[in-house]
Amino acid sequence: MSTETADPRFADVERWPTLSAVEAMLEGQLAAIAALKGQADGIAAAADAAAARLRKGGRIVYVGAGTSGRLAVQDGVELVPTYNWPSERLVFLLAGGAEAMTRSVEGAEDDAGKARAEVLAASVGPDDVLISVAASGRTPYAVAALEAARENGALTIAIANNPSTPLLSAADHAIVADTGSEIVAGSTRMKAGTAQKAALNILSTAIMLRCGLVHRGLMVNMRASNEKLRHRARRMVATLAGVDEDRAAEALAHAGNDLRQAVLIARGFSPQEAIDRLARAGGDLGEALAEG
């Protein structure tokens, strides 16, 4: 596996001047992002397929072990405040369980049986989208969870840093960031982790776009959970509805702080009409506004 090999260029990196080592690491991070350049088509196809399932009410299931698992959990957790994605429509399968978020749980990544059992316990099925992440592309826990989910009819997406690996072969959609060897051999929290985080960011954001949770480049399903975000919500409603912030605040109050409903209310629709329009549009504000 290229992510595990030692690069002879860095055989004595610990003896380099710190500045030289840092510059080499920065170059590695840039290379990690560049490794995704050829994956745009694959990421887009995965996002379109995922959104089609999720519009039916399915869940996003994140799977991984170690660094990959923690990055996957981080991506999913951030969908809740950013897009107000329902927490009950997120499932996290991390080798070793929640404890593995903050400490290493030795051997957990090798337990394929546990992965299958957890997929079964979570009732992962046809409307769900499972995203499994593993730098090696061979982690037994990640591969077994993906295989079990696909057997149950879920849409499966794999993200790995080594091509032609079991995880990628087993998935409906495969995203590979071939980041090669690390400056510190085998430390996949470096280039591999950066590429995984970028792939997850892009994939989940594209899914949210296709689920109608962005309108005119704004996070119109954002959860306004503090004063900064409440102020942002007023500005967004004012901008999208063409009203002042006082009218926007009033609309938000009538909408229970639902931004999409508030935009429609500020445009002159009743709260119930706003709810009905959004329901017919599958939650897509643009479609709700365009309805005759």
C-alpha positions as CSV (number, residue, x, y, z in Angstrom):
1,M,0.0,0.0,0.0
2,S,1.4,3.4,-1.0
3,T,0.2,5.0,2.2
4,E,2.4,2.7,4.2
5,T,5.6,2.8,2.3
6,A,8.6,4.9,3.4
7,D,9.7,7.7,1.0
8,P,13.5,7.7,0.8
9,R,13.5,11.5,0.4
10,F,12.4,11.8,4.0
11,A,14.6,9.0,5.5
12,D,16.3,11.5,7.8
13,V,13.6,14.2,8.1
14,E,14.0,14.3,11.9
15,R,17.5,15.8,11.3
16,W,16.3,18.5,8.9
17,P,16.0,22.1,10.1
18,T,12.5,22.6,11.4
19,L,11.7,25.1,8.7
20,S,12.6,22.6,5.9
21,A,10.5,19.9,7.5
22,V,7.5,22.3,7.8
23,E,7.8,23.4,4.2
24,A,7.9,19.8,3.1
25,M,4.8,19.0,5.1
26,L,3.0,22.0,3.6
27,E,3.9,20.8,0.1
28,G,2.4,17.4,1.1
29,Q,-0.8,19.0,2.1
30,L,-1.1,20.8,-1.2
31,A,-0.4,17.5,-3.0
32,A,-3.2,15.9,-0.9
33,I,-5.8,18.3,-2.3
34,A,-4.4,17.9,-5.8
35,A,-4.9,14.1,-5.5
36,L,-8.7,14.8,-5.6
37,K,-8.7,16.7,-8.8
38,G,-9.5,13.7,-10.9
39,Q,-12.4,12.6,-8.7
40,A,-14.8,15.4,-9.4
41,D,-17.0,13.3,-11.7
42,G,-17.1,10.5,-9.1
43,I,-17.9,12.8,-6.2
44,A,-20.7,14.5,-8.2
45,A,-22.2,11.2,-9.2
46,A,-22.1,10.0,-5.6
47,A,-23.8,13.2,-4.4
48,D,-26.6,13.0,-7.0
49,A,-27.3,9.4,-6.1
50,A,-27.2,10.1,-2.4
51,A,-29.5,13.0,-2.6
52,A,-32.1,10.9,-4.5
53,R,-32.2,8.4,-1.6
54,L,-32.1,11.0,1.1
55,R,-35.0,13.0,-0.4
56,K,-37.1,9.9,0.5
57,G,-36.3,10.3,4.1
58,G,-33.2,8.1,4.4
59,R,-30.2,8.5,6.7
60,I,-26.5,9.2,6.2
61,V,-24.4,6.5,7.8
62,Y,-20.7,7.3,8.4
63,V,-18.3,4.4,8.9
64,G,-14.6,4.3,9.7
65,A,-11.8,3.4,12.1
66,G,-9.1,5.5,13.7
67,T,-8.3,8.8,12.0
68,S,-10.6,8.0,9.1
69,G,-13.5,7.3,11.4
70,R,-13.0,10.5,13.4
71,L,-12.9,12.6,10.2
72,A,-16.1,10.9,9.1
73,V,-17.8,11.6,12.4
74,Q,-16.7,15.2,12.3
75,D,-18.2,15.7,8.8
76,G,-21.5,14.3,9.9
77,V,-21.8,16.2,13.2
78,E,-21.2,19.5,11.4
79,L,-24.2,18.9,9.1
80,V,-26.6,19.5,12.0
81,P,-25.8,23.1,12.8
82,T,-24.8,24.1,9.3
83,Y,-27.8,22.7,7.4
84,N,-30.1,21.7,10.3
85,W,-29.8,18.1,9.1
86,P,-31.9,16.1,11.6
87,S,-29.6,14.3,14.0
88,E,-31.9,11.3,13.9
89,R,-31.0,11.0,10.2
90,L,-27.3,10.5,11.0
91,V,-25.7,7.2,12.1
92,F,-22.1,6.9,13.2
93,L,-20.4,3.5,13.1
94,L,-16.9,4.0,14.5
95,A,-14.7,1.0,15.2
96,G,-14.4,0.8,18.9
97,G,-17.5,2.9,19.5
98,A,-17.8,6.4,20.9
99,E,-14.7,5.8,23.1
100,A,-12.6,5.6,19.9
101,M,-13.2,9.3,19.2
102,T,-10.8,10.3,21.9
103,R,-8.5,7.3,22.4
104,S,-7.2,4.4,20.4
105,V,-9.2,1.2,20.8
106,E,-6.7,-1.5,19.7
107,G,-7.9,-4.2,17.4
108,A,-11.4,-2.7,16.8
109,E,-10.7,-2.0,13.1
110,D,-10.1,-5.7,12.5
111,D,-13.5,-6.8,13.8
112,A,-15.5,-7.4,10.6
113,G,-18.2,-9.3,12.6
114,K,-18.8,-6.3,14.8
115,A,-19.2,-4.1,11.8
116,R,-21.8,-6.3,10.3
117,A,-23.7,-6.6,13.6
118,E,-23.8,-2.8,14.0
119,V,-25.1,-2.3,10.4
120,L,-27.9,-4.8,11.2
121,A,-28.6,-3.2,14.6
122,A,-28.9,0.2,12.9
123,S,-31.4,-1.2,10.4
124,V,-29.5,0.3,7.5
125,G,-31.6,-0.2,4.4
126,P,-32.7,1.0,0.9
127,D,-33.3,4.6,1.6
128,D,-30.0,5.1,3.5
129,V,-26.6,6.2,2.2
130,L,-23.5,4.7,3.8
131,I,-20.1,6.5,3.5
132,S,-17.2,4.3,4.5
133,V,-13.7,5.8,4.8
134,A,-10.4,4.0,5.1
135,A,-6.9,5.3,4.1
136,S,-5.8,1.8,3.2
137,G,-9.0,0.8,1.5
138,R,-8.6,-2.6,3.3
139,T,-9.7,-2.0,6.9
140,P,-11.9,-5.0,7.8
141,Y,-14.4,-3.0,9.8
142,A,-14.9,-0.4,7.1
143,V,-15.2,-3.0,4.3
144,A,-17.5,-5.4,6.2
145,A,-19.9,-2.5,7.1
146,L,-20.1,-1.3,3.5
147,E,-20.7,-4.8,2.2
148,A,-23.4,-5.5,4.8
149,A,-25.1,-2.2,4.0
150,R,-25.0,-2.8,0.2
151,E,-26.5,-6.3,0.8
152,N,-29.4,-4.6,2.6
153,G,-30.0,-2.3,-0.3
154,A,-28.3,0.9,0.9
155,L,-26.4,3.2,-1.4
156,T,-22.7,2.8,-0.6
157,I,-19.9,5.3,-1.1
158,A,-16.2,4.5,-0.4
159,I,-13.4,7.0,0.2
160,A,-9.8,5.6,0.3
161,N,-6.2,6.6,-0.4
162,N,-5.1,3.4,-2.2
163,P,-6.5,2.5,-5.6
164,S,-7.8,-1.0,-6.5
165,T,-8.6,-2.0,-2.9
166,P,-11.5,-4.0,-1.5
167,L,-13.4,-1.1,0.0
168,L,-13.4,0.7,-3.4
169,S,-14.4,-2.4,-5.3
170,A,-17.3,-3.2,-3.0
171,A,-18.9,0.3,-3.2
172,D,-21.6,1.7,-5.6
173,H,-19.5,4.8,-5.8
174,A,-15.7,4.9,-5.2
175,I,-13.7,8.0,-4.5
176,V,-9.9,7.5,-4.4
177,A,-7.3,10.1,-3.4
178,D,-4.0,8.4,-4.2
179,T,-1.9,10.5,-1.8
180,G,1.1,8.1,-1.8
181,S,3.6,7.8,1.0
182,E,3.7,10.1,4.0
183,I,6.6,12.2,5.2
184,V,6.4,10.2,8.4
185,A,5.9,6.7,6.9
186,G,2.4,5.3,7.7
187,S,1.1,8.5,9.4
188,T,-2.1,8.8,7.4
189,R,-3.3,11.6,9.6
190,M,-1.2,13.7,7.3
191,K,-1.8,13.7,3.5
192,A,-4.3,10.9,3.5
193,G,-6.3,12.5,6.3
194,T,-6.3,15.9,4.6
195,A,-7.6,14.4,1.3
196,Q,-10.3,12.4,3.2
197,K,-11.5,15.5,5.0
198,A,-11.6,17.5,1.7
199,A,-13.5,14.6,0.0
200,L,-16.0,14.4,2.8
201,N,-16.5,18.2,2.9
202,I,-17.1,18.3,-0.8
203,L,-19.3,15.2,-1.0
204,S,-21.6,16.2,1.9
205,T,-21.9,19.8,0.8
206,A,-22.8,18.7,-2.7
207,I,-25.4,16.4,-1.2
208,M,-26.9,19.3,0.8
209,L,-27.0,21.4,-2.4
210,R,-29.0,18.6,-4.2
211,C,-31.3,18.2,-1.1
212,G,-32.3,21.9,-1.6
213,L,-30.7,23.1,1.6
214,V,-28.8,25.9,-0.1
215,H,-30.5,28.8,-2.0
216,R,-28.5,31.5,-3.9
217,G,-25.4,30.3,-2.1
218,L,-26.9,30.7,1.4
219,M,-27.4,28.1,4.1
220,V,-31.2,28.5,4.2
221,N,-31.8,25.6,6.5
222,M,-29.1,26.7,9.0
223,R,-29.9,26.3,12.7
224,A,-29.8,29.7,14.3
225,S,-28.6,28.6,17.7
226,N,-26.8,31.8,18.9
227,E,-27.1,35.5,18.5
228,K,-24.5,35.6,15.7
229,L,-26.4,33.0,13.7
230,R,-29.8,34.7,14.5
231,H,-28.4,37.9,13.1
232,R,-27.2,36.0,10.0
233,A,-30.6,34.5,9.6
234,R,-32.3,37.9,9.7
235,R,-29.9,39.2,7.0
236,M,-30.5,36.1,4.8
237,V,-34.3,36.4,5.0
238,A,-34.1,40.1,4.3
239,T,-31.8,39.6,1.3
240,L,-33.8,36.7,-0.2
241,A,-37.3,38.2,0.4
242,G,-36.3,41.8,-0.4
243,V,-37.5,43.2,2.9
244,D,-35.8,45.1,5.8
245,E,-34.5,43.2,8.8
246,D,-37.4,44.1,11.1
247,R,-39.8,42.5,8.6
248,A,-37.4,39.5,8.4
249,A,-37.3,39.1,12.1
250,E,-41.1,39.2,12.2
251,A,-41.3,36.5,9.5
252,L,-38.8,34.3,11.4
253,A,-40.9,34.6,14.5
254,H,-44.0,33.4,12.6
255,A,-42.0,30.6,11.0
256,G,-40.5,29.3,14.3
257,N,-37.1,30.4,13.1
258,D,-37.3,28.2,9.9
259,L,-35.4,30.3,7.4
260,R,-37.1,28.8,4.3
261,Q,-40.6,29.3,5.7
262,A,-39.6,32.8,6.8
263,V,-38.6,33.8,3.3
264,L,-41.9,32.7,1.9
265,I,-43.8,34.5,4.8
266,A,-41.8,37.7,4.2
267,R,-42.8,37.4,0.5
268,G,-46.5,37.5,1.6
269,F,-47.5,33.9,2.1
270,S,-49.2,32.7,5.2
271,P,-47.3,30.4,7.5
272,Q,-49.5,27.4,6.4
273,E,-49.0,28.3,2.7
274,A,-45.3,28.5,3.3
275,I,-45.3,25.0,4.9
276,D,-47.4,23.6,2.1
277,R,-45.3,25.1,-0.7
278,L,-42.1,23.7,0.8
279,A,-43.7,20.3,1.3
280,R,-44.6,20.2,-2.4
281,A,-41.1,21.3,-3.4
282,G,-39.5,18.6,-1.2
283,G,-38.0,21.4,1.0
284,D,-36.3,23.2,-1.9
285,L,-36.8,26.9,-1.4
286,G,-36.0,27.7,-5.0
287,E,-38.7,25.4,-6.2
288,A,-41.2,26.7,-3.7
289,L,-40.5,30.3,-4.8
290,A,-40.8,29.3,-8.4
291,E,-44.2,27.6,-8.0
292,G,-47.0,29.4,-9.8
